[in-house]
Amino acid sequence: MCFLYMADSEDAGKWRDCLFALAPELEFRQWPDVGNPADVQYLLAWEPLIDLADRFCNLRIIYSAGAGVDQFDLGRLPKQVSLVRLVDSAMADIMAEYVMFAVLALHRDILVYQQDQLAGRWQPRPIVRASKRRIGVMGIGNLGSAALVRLQPFGFQLSGWNRSLKEVPGGCCYVGQDELEAFLGECDILVNMLPLTPETNGILNATTLGFLPLGAGLVNVGRGAHVVERDLLAALASGQVSGAVLDVLAQEPPEQASPLWDHPRVLLTPHIASDVQVEGGAAVIVENLRREREGVSLLNVVDRFKGY
Ligand code: NDP
């Protein structure tokens, strides 16, 4: 059994050690030392090579080195090859930490106080109780669910929006396009945790940002292309959106001339909200080896039709 590592070479040693500890029978090879390509059954890659099927004729599973799979052209993947995401509870915990930080920063007006500090202003603002603040999460998947569970103890009013009905702790789940406007109307702080698909590309635009209550906050940890940046800038300028915490951008990093760099109501972080964790990722790979052996369905397989 042969596993080919085609991701960040700095992490290769960690993946090798972790996989060896859990599944010593799995031979680890690192790109470009492929050996006989016909040996390769499993592949970990950020982006697949275009001629994947021809090159690795016995390939069974591609593991995405990224947390999403929007960098893959799903239509070009060979049908017999499964694409699998390496999500685990550690990745969800790390993301939940970031979401807590971002929501609390907006809830407690930290972006405003940061500007006040820079301007030498000492100006307290009224405190809003968490029980009066409505937080909405778009995308109640592995990561969105974990974030909602962590938000609940603060006492916020929670809601979620999802393709299918999901549980929202202490709150309501809005479903599908028909309920998007109603959902957004209830979000004092909106947290986007959707995957990027043709359906969700540009989902936060002038129209949908306009459905938010006046002065709402935005946290984007999904993908940059979910937000139409010029529409967000217009919404910030008009006060429709009062502040945004953005971990992902359409272009990363943004060009030097981007107004996002020094926007007083925007906090940028360089796509660090969460990431694939080696230990958890290796555990998924090894669990899938067992499932393959026993003919059980694999963990975390991407649905090519849905695109996530
Ligand atoms: P999941 O696949 O577990 O969850 C996605 C959720 O979004 C599902 O609940 C799904 O609904 C819902 N959804 C998808 N499309 C739509 C739609 N058109 N309308 C409504 N709901 C929809 O993904 P994860 O939670 O693990 O990750 C989400 C995304 O977070 C990733 O795709 C990635 O882009 C991003 N991410 C960002 C990171 C960062 O560092 N900033 C790190 C990790 C991930 P249903 O349940 O009905 O299928």
Boltz pocket constraint, residues with backbone or C-beta under 6 A from the ligand:
constraints:
  - pocket:
      binder: B
      contacts: [[A, 67], [A, 68], [A, 69], [A, 87], [A, 95], [A, 138], [A, 139], [A, 140], [A, 141], [A, 142], [A, 143], [A, 144], [A, 161], [A, 162], [A, 163], [A, 164], [A, 165], [A, 176], [A, 193], [A, 194], [A, 195], [A, 196], [A, 197], [A, 199], [A, 200], [A, 220], [A, 221], [A, 222], [A, 223], [A, 247], [A, 248], [A, 271], [A, 272], [A, 273], [A, 274], [A, 275], [A, 308]]
      max_distance: 6.0
